[in-house]
């Protein structure tokens, strides 16, 4: 299972689109690629010769971690010659590309929770680099009418006590915007009065046009230089993208910290590439001027063509090699039923119909735009512009109604959190006091609910958790002096604390720290209710998926990997079967046998359930959702990523099957009374396994079934349900930790098994038809 950190970032959209264009060309498809972010010129001959000489001289071993001294000196000399900047060798580090320099810098600079201001539109990698450093990206939108430049007013408004740095890309990818010296001075005036650093990504600094005079941020004064880390490299200016050489220049303590981190990641950059970069920086510079002149000619051509397109506006850049036209007037138009809803949809349309690869603006936090690269031949630009002009002219006004936005909350935490299920009363009291103290300074949301006769109060400062809590359960009034049986605290924003849950059975108190996702809150609530209901009411909590047939219930119980969800919804395709519950239910014993209740007012369903039950999708559209994927780079569905029919690429606003961590609160009443049963008598329990050799259905002895349940293990099982191993009774919500409490739960299961038929069902050998035969006695 991949880490939470890895799940928080996506693959670079620009690299994915470029790779897709190359793959299509390899298949013989005539694709014009205007997505690529690298010069199409050859690396200068003298630079290539230096690389060859390095190989011939056997300069192929490890070098100094921070880069060879002569290359560091060449960087220092170039910065002094071009911009009058002075650096010592200890203030410069050579890395495997500017991206590597940025990664090591943010790892060295940013502490957990500290903020980095990023003007938008931004290069797609910036927020992910901050997230990987456990920092917080603070995105500040810029305006096209301001030239996509960060204003001093916007910068000042974004600074907080947690701000560590501002990341300034000049010239900008994707807009090509450039900051003149007076504009930089205005920003520097703000920064001089603040305790923060400037990360100046100036990788496109030599590619400026119309006589524009490029000014490095560090050149604005010695006081500003002490706060600035300059990032540059040879990739763009010398057409050396594949050589992977970048560098950073800044305060010695920060460069030294970067060097320590680099020594444990990439170590030294490629020895051969360093020699080539040395020649690039020290050798003749006329190739740089030649490239810049050619890029200016191409920019002028593409800009002229775009200006002539009705409904399209485009800012004229003075740097880099991109244009960033505003195409939002084409949204809600369509071509042969294909409707443009956003920049991803338009990019998909251009690739599919016009055979033109561009990058959607949403990848840069500017969905009204698309990015075109003119780092390709004039022939390709002419063909590409012909295609985009025709494709846009083919779009016609859509006759369909506008799609309503999904009610979807994105949370910071996406998965279950560690739980300490048996904290002492003194620790509980200390935790409760800490939570109450934190709630004093923030809005407090409080609501009582009734779960299987147990009244539980939630106290939280997270509006999303309060909203889902009220939707999920049946209410219990706060008035009338009614005291709850148990209390849950869910408090976010406590500095220095990792997401974690705590539970004390004696006081029936649960505490969730720094968790904004609903799943952990719901799980802790179910654990609290099981602990209380089983001791006070002898009401037995069971985790499983339950269907009703002929007035009786069958439960599917088992670990992940046993196709439980698939089997369950296959059963529901048969009109004789009705949905009862999808995760947790409670059993109480009555005269007719064990009565099972679904205690949820609305079902907390993973949205990827639509793969097994497609008709749920329109119901999810009207439900409150959490963490539904809205961007292609956040997709975690490997099979979908390998395919060619991504709904996000086609312009859909979201995708239900793209993540295992996205959920919807579904009102089961929307299924209709013929499809939903809230209560019934449990008749069959199927313990699930999945292996290629065992028979499909085996009736179990009750003591053998109890042994399997207690161990939380099924023969052939590949992974446990809990984060730390197997969950007893296949129930991760179970908080019982004392021997006495576990014995009570075991006895409740023993009593239940006396009243039901229990089977071991192998989903690797049988399917829904075998389940139906076991409960109805009739072949499907």
N, C-alpha and C positions, 0 to 999 in steps of 0.2 A: 504494500500500500504506500503510495507516494505521500510526501509530507504536506502539511497544511500550507507551508511556505510555497511549495511548488504549485499547489492548486490556486494560489492567489495571483499567479502571473500567467500570461499567455505567450504563445509563440509569436514572433515578430510577423505582423501581417505583410510587411513589405517583402520579407524574404519568402514567405509562403506564396505570394502572388507571383513574384519573379520566378520561383521554382515551377509554378503551374504553367506559366507562359513557356518556359524552356521545355517542359514535358510535352506540351501541345505541339511545339515546333518539331520535337523529336518524332512525333507521330505523323509528321507531314502536313500539319495544319498551319496555314499562313497567318501567324499571329505577329502583330506589331507590339513590341513591349515598350511602353512608356512608363513602366513602374520602377525601373531599375535606378538605384541611387549610386551609380559609379560612372566615371568618365569612360567613354568608348574609345579614347585614344590609347595607343600603345604606350607602355612605359618607355620613357626616353632611352635611346640607344646607349648613352654613356652610363646610365643607371643599371641597365641590364648587364652591360659589360662588367661593371663592378661586382655584380652578383656572381657572374661566371668566374671572374678572377678569384673571388673568395672561395669558391668550390675548388678551383685548380690549386689554390694555395693551401688547401686543406683547412680552411678556417671554418670548421664544421663541428666544433666542440662547444661545451658550455662556455658562457662568457660571464662577466660580472652580472649579478642579479639585476642591478639598476640600469644596465646597458654599458656598452664599452665606453671608456673615457673619451675617445676621440669623437664618438657620435654625440655624447653629451656636450662636448665643447662646440661641435658644429651647431647644435641647437642654440646654445648660448650666443654664439657668434651671429647666427641668423637673426635672432630676436634683437640683438644690439644693432646690427646693420640695418634691419628693416624698420625698427620701431624705437630705437634708443633705449631699450630695456636692458637692465644689467642683472644677471643671475650668477650665483656661485654654483660649482658642480654639485654640492649637496642640496641644491634647490631644484634639481632637474632629475626626472626619472624617465627612462624609456620603457615602454610596455608593448604588449602584442596588440597594437591598435588603440585608437582613441577610446573605443568602447571599453576596453580593458582598463585604461587609465581612469575612466569615469567610475567603473565598478570598484576598483581599489580605492579611489578617493572617497566615495560615499561610505565604503566599509570603514575607512580610517577616520572619517569626519563625524558621522551621524550616530548618535546614541538612540536607543529604543524610544520611540514616541516623539522624537524631535522632528520638526517640520522643515521641509524643503519647498520653497516657492518655485513653481514652474509655470511660466506664461504659456498660454495655449492660443493657437495651435502649437503643439510640441512634437519633437521627435518621439516616435512610438516607444522607445526604450526607457526614456527618463523616469516615468513613474514606477516602472518595474524595478529599476536599479535602486530607487529609494526604498521601495517595499522590501527588497532583498536585504537591505541594510537595517530593516526593522524601523525605518523612519516613516513619516507620514507625508505623502505628496500633497501639497496644497496648490491646486490648479487655479490660476488667475486668468480668466478669459481676456483676450485683447480684441480690438475691433478693426474691421477692414478699413473703415474710414480714418482710423488712426495709423494706418500702415502696418497693422498687426504688431505694433510696438507696445511694450509695457510702459505705462505712464508712471511718473513719480507718485501720483495720487493713489493709483491702484496698488503700487508696491507698498506704500505706507499703510494702506488699509489692511493689507494681508499679513503684516508683521505682527506676531504675538510673542509672548515670553518664551514660547517653545520653538521659535524660528531659529534654525541653525544656518541656513544658506538660501541663496536665490540662485537658480540655474538659468544663465543667460546664454542663448544660442544666437550668435551673430557672426555672419549672416545665418538666417533661419532655415532649417529644414522643418516644415515643408513649404513655407511661404516665400522664401527668398528675401524676406524683409531685412533691412540693414539699419543699424543705429549710427547716425552721424555724431560727431564729437559733442555738440551741445546737448543732444538727447542723452548721451551717456553721462555727461556732467550732471544733468538733472537727477538721474538715478543715483549717482555717486553722492550727491548732496544728502539724499535720504540715508544711504548706507553708512556714511561717515558718523551719523548719530546713533547707529544701532550696533549691537554686538552680534554680528553675523558675517558670514563669508559670501563671496561671490564665486561661483563656479562658471568660468567663462569658456564655453565651448566654441572655439573659433576655428574649427576644422575647415570651414569654407572661406576663411579670411582673405585668401589670395584670389578668389574667384568673385570679383566685383566689377561692375560695369558703369558706363556713362561717366567715367572720370571720377567715380566715387572714391573718397579717401578713407580707407579702412583704419579704424582706431582701436587698438587692443584696450580692454578695460583696465588692465594693469598699468597702462601708460598715463592714467589720469592723475598721478601723484604718488609719492612714496607711501602716504598713509593708506591710499586705496590699494596699492600693490601688496601691502602687508595682509590685506584681507582677501586677496584674489588668488585663485588657483587657475592658471591658464591651461586649457586642454587643446592640443593640436596634433597633427600627424602628417604623414606624407601621402595618405591614401587618395585624397581628392585633388590636391594641387599638383601632384606629380603622377597621377594616374597609376597608383601603386596599391590599389585596394587589396589585392591578394597577398601582398608582401607582409601585411599586418605589423606595421610599425606606427605607434603613436607615442606621444610624450606629454608630460605635465610639468609645469614650472610654478613654484609657489613657495610659501614659507617652509624652512628646512624641517621643522618638527612634523609638519603634515606630510611632506615628501618622504621623510624617514619612516613614518607610520605606514604609508603606502608601500614602501620597500619591504617592510616586514611582512605585510600581507601578501605581496607579490611573491615573496620567497616561498610561500606555502601554497600558491596557486599555480601560476604559469612558470615561475622562475624567470630566467632571462628570456628576452625575445630571441627569435631565430637569428643565429649568428650571421648567416648569409644575408638575410634581409637587413641587418644592421649595417653591413658594409655597403649595400645598395642605397640605403637611406643616407648614409654618410656622403656618398657621391651626389645624391639629389640635392642635399642642402648646401654642399660646398661647391658643386659644379656650376656650369652655366645655367642661368635662370630664364633664358629666352623661351623655352618650351612652355613655361607657366604662362607667360604673356600671350603666346600663340594660342594656347587652349582657351584662355579667358576671352580673347578676341573672337574666337570661333563660337564659344558659348553665347556671347553677346549677339552675334549674328543670328543664331538659332532662336534665342529668346525673342528677338524682334519679330521673326517670322511667325512663331507660334502665337505670340501675343496679338499680332495683327489678325491672324485667322480667328482667334477666339473672340476678338472684339466684334467681328462681323456676325457672330451667332446671336440671333434674336433670343432674348430671355436669359442670356448668360452675361455675367459681369466678371471682370478679372483685374486684380491688383497687379501693377507693373513692378516686378521686383528688380533690385539692383545687385543681387548676389546669389550665390549657390547656382543650381541648375534645375530649378523647379518653377512651375507656375501652379497657382492654387485657385482655379476659377470657382465661382459660386454658381452651383447648378440647381439650387433649391426650387427654382421656378418649374423644373421638370418633374418634381415629385408630385405624386398623385396622377401623373399621366401614365399611359400604358401602350404596349405594343403587342398585338395579338394575344390579349389577355394577361400579359406579363406586366404587372403594375409596379411603378417605381415608388417605393415608400421612403427610401433613405439612400445614403451614399453607397452602402453595400449592395443594395438592389440595383442601383445604376451601374456600379462596377461589374456586377454579374451580367447584366444586360449587354454592356459593351464588350465583354469578353465572349459571351455566347453568340451574339448576333453580329457584332462588328469585328470580331477577332482582334480586339484591342485591349491590352492589359494596362490598367491604371490602378492607383491606390485610393480606396474610399477615404474621404476626409474624416469619418468617424474614428479611424485608427489614430488620428492626430487630435481628437477631441474637437472636431469641427465638422459636424455631419452635413452641413450645407454645402460643403466643398468636395472636390476631388483633387488629387495631386497628379500632375503630369510632369514627367522628367524629359528634358530636352537633351540629355546626355546620350544621344544617338545620332545617326547620320541624318543629313537633310532629306535624303530619299525616304527614310523611315518616317521622318516627321511629316513630310508631305502626304504620304499614304495614310499615316495615322490621323492627321487632321481631317483629311477627306472622309475617313470612316466615322470619326466622332461627329462631324457636322451632319452627315447623312443620318446617323443613328439618332441624333437628337431631333432632327426634323421629322423622323418617322414616328415619334412619340405623339400620341393624341390624348386629348382630355379623357379621363376615366369616367365611366358612367356608374361605377359602383360606389356604394356608400363608404365613407371614411371609416377605417377600423379604429375602434376605441382602444385607448391605451390600457395595458394590463396593470392591474393593481398589484404591484410587485415591489417588495422591499429587499434591497441588497444588504447583507450583514457582513460584518468584519470576520466573525467566527462562523465557520461553516459546518464543523463536525462536532461529535460528542467531545466532552471535556473530562479530564480526570475527576473521579469522585472519591471522596473520603467518607465511607458510609457509617463510620462509628466514632465520631468525634465526641469528646467528653463534654459534660455540661459546662464546666468552666470555659472551655474553648468555644462552645456554642454561644455562651453569654458574651464573650469577647468579640466574636464575629458579628453577632447581632448588634452590639453597641457600635462597632465600626461601621456597619451598614447604616444604622440610624443616623450616625454622625455625618455620614456622607450625604444622606438624603436631605439633611437640613438645608444644604446649599443647592439643591436641584429640584425640579418639579417631581412630585410624588404621585404615582398612579396606584390605586388600591382597588381590589375587587375580590369578592367572595364567590366561590363556585361550589357546586355540589357534585362530588364524584363518588358514586356508589354509596350515598348516605354520609360521606365524610366531607365536612365543610373545610375548604382550604382557602386561605387568604394569600393573595400575591401582593407584595409591596415592591415597586420597581421605579426606576427613573428612566426606563426605556419605553417610549410610547408604542413602539412596534410590538414589544412583548405584551403589554397591556391590551392592545388591540386583538392580538391572536388569542390571548388567554380568555377574553370575553367571548370570542367567536367559538372557541374549541369546546367549552364545557357549558353545562346547564347552570344558570345563575342561582345564587343563594343571597338573600337580602343582607345588606350591611346594617340596616336599621334594627331597632328593637333590642339592642343590647345583646344580640346573638354573638357569642364568641366562637371563633373557628376551632376545629379540632387540631389544625396544623397551620403553620405559616411558612411561606416561601419568600425569601428575599432574592431579588435579581438586580444587582446594582452594577452599573457599568461606569467606567471612567475613573477607576481608583489607580493612582500612579504606582508603578513598581510591582503590580500584582499580575501573575499569569492567570488566564482563564481556568477556573477550578470550581468544583461543587463540594459542598459539605452537608452531612446529615447527622442529626442527633435524634435517636428514636425516643428517648425518654421525654423530651420536650416537643417532639414531633415538629422539628424545625429543619428546613432546608435553606442553604445559602449558596447562591451562585454569584461568583465574582467575575467581573469583566467579560460577561457573555451577553452578546446582543442577539444571538440566534435563538429561535423559539424551541428547537428540538431538545436541547439540554434542559430547558425549563419544564417542558412537558414530561420528559423522562423522570426528572426528579419529583414532579408532582405525582406521577403514577407510582413511583417507589414509596413515597410518603403514604399514599392512600392504601397501597397493599399492606404496608407495615401496620397501619391503623385498622383497616377493615378486617384483616385476618385475625388480629388479636381481639378486637372488640366485637365484631359482627360475624366472625367465622365465614366471611365472604372471601372467596379464593380468587386471587389474581392470576391469570394465565395469558401468556403471549402466544398469539397464533392468528391465523386468518380463518374466518368462520363463514360458512354458507348454510342456508336453510333449504331443505327439500322435504316436501310432504309434511311440514309441521315439525320436523326434527332437524337438529344442527349437526354438522360435521366440522371438525377443527383440524387444520393443517399446522403442525408444530415441528420446528426443526431449525437447523443452522443455515446461514447463507450458503449459496452454492447448490441448493437442493431444488431449485426451480419452483419454490413455493408460490411466488407471485404469478408466474406463468400458468401453473396448474390451477390456481384459484380463479383467475379470470377466464381460463378455458372452461371451467365449470359454469361460470356465469353466462357463457354464450348459450347454454341450454336454458330455455325459458322455465324449466321446472325448478331451477336453483335461484335463490335470492341472496343478495349480500347481507351479511349481519355485521361483521367487524373486520378490520384489516390489520390490526396490530395487537391490541390488548382488550381483553374482556374479563368480566368477573362472574364467578359461579357461586350460587347459593342453593342449598338443598331444600326442596319442597316435596309435597306429596307425589307429584308427577315425575320426580327425578331431578337431576341437576339443571337448574334454570340459569342460562347464560344471558347476561345483559351487556349490550354495547353502551358504555358510559359516555361516549363522546357525542356532543351535539353536532359537531362537524368533524369529519375525518381528516386527519393530518396525513395526506398521501404524498409519496414521492411523485413528482410530475412525470418521471420517466415511465410511470405505469401506463402511459398512453401507448407504449410499445406493445403491451399485452392487451390493452383495452382502448383502442382508438376513439370510441364514442365519448370517452371522458374529456377529450380535448376541448370541445365547446363549453363544457361545464367548468373546466379550469379557467377558461377565458373570463367567466363571470365570478370567479372565486378570488379570495385574497391569497396572494402567493408570496413566496420567499425564495430569493436567490435563483429565480429563473434566468437562464443565460440569455443575454441580449446582444452579445458581441461574439463573433466567430472565434477570436483568440481565447475566449474563456471556455470553449467547448472541451469537454472531457470524454466525449463518446468516441473511442478510437475507431470503431467500425464506421461511424458517420464521417469522421475526418478522412478516412481512406476512400470514401465514396465520392461521387460526382454530383450529388443532388442535395446540397445543403440548403435548407430553407432560409438560413440567415444570409447566404450568398444571394439568394433570389430576392432579398429585400424584406423578408419577414421581420417583424419587430422583436421576436423572441423565439426560443426553441425549448420545448418541454423535455426532450430526451437528451439534451446536451450535458446534463450534470446529474450525479447521484445525490447531490446535496440540495436540490431544489424541491420545494413542497408547495402544495395547495391545500387550503382548508375547504373541503367539499361537503356541502350539505347533502347527506344521503337521501333526504326527502326529494331532491331534484331527480332522483332515479325513478321515482314513482312508487306507489305502494306495492305494485306488482313486482318490484325489483329489490325491495328493501324490507328487512325484518329486524327490529331492534331487540327483540327478546324471543327466546325459544328454549326448548329442552335439548340439552346436549346428548347425542346418541353415539357418535363415533369420534375417535381421536386417531389421527394418522401421524405417526412420527416419521419424518422424511429423511431419506438418505439418497445419495446419488453415486452409483458405481456401475461399472459395465457388466458385472457378473451375477449379482444377486437377483433372486426372483422379484417380480413386481410387487406382490402383496404377500405378507406373512403375518398371520394373527399372532399376537404376543401374549405371553403370560403376564399377568398384571405386575408381579414382582420384578420380572425382567424389564418391563416397560418403566417401572419406577426407578430401577437401577440406571437405565440409560438417561432418564430425565435428570436424576440427581447428579450424574457425572457431567452432563452437558456434552456428551460425546456420542456420536453415532459411528458405527463401523464404516470406514471409507471417508470420513469427514476430513476436509482439507484445511479448514480454518475455523477458529473460534469466533463467537459472536461478540464477545467483549473485547475491549482494547488491550487487555492484559491476558487474554487467553479465553478458555471456554466459559460461557455463562451458564451456571446451574439452571436447569429447567429451560434452557434456551431463552432466558429472559434477562436482557441487560438492564431492565428497569428495577429488578429485584435488589433491595438494599439490605436485606436481612444478613447480618454478619455473626450474630451469636449462635452457639450451638442450639440453645433453646428455641430461638426464633426459626432457625433452619429446620428443626425437628417439627415445629408446628406446620411449616409450609409443606414438608414431606407428608405429614399425616393428612393434610387437606388434599394433596394429590392422591394419596392412597384411597381416601374415601371416594374421590371422583372416579378413579379407575374401577372401583367396584360397580359403578352404575353405567359404564360405557363399554363399548367394544373398542379395543385398541389394536392397531395394526402398525407394522413397520412397512413403509411404502418406499420403493426404490424408483425415483423419478428418472434414473438412467435406463430403466427397462420398461417402465409403464407411463401412461399418460392419463389425461382426464377421463378417458373411456374406462380405464381400469378402476378409477375411483368411483365412477358412477355405478359400475357393476357391483363393487363391494358394498355400496349402500342401498342399491335398489334391487340387486339380484338379477338384473336384466342386462343383456348385452346391448351396448349402445348401437 
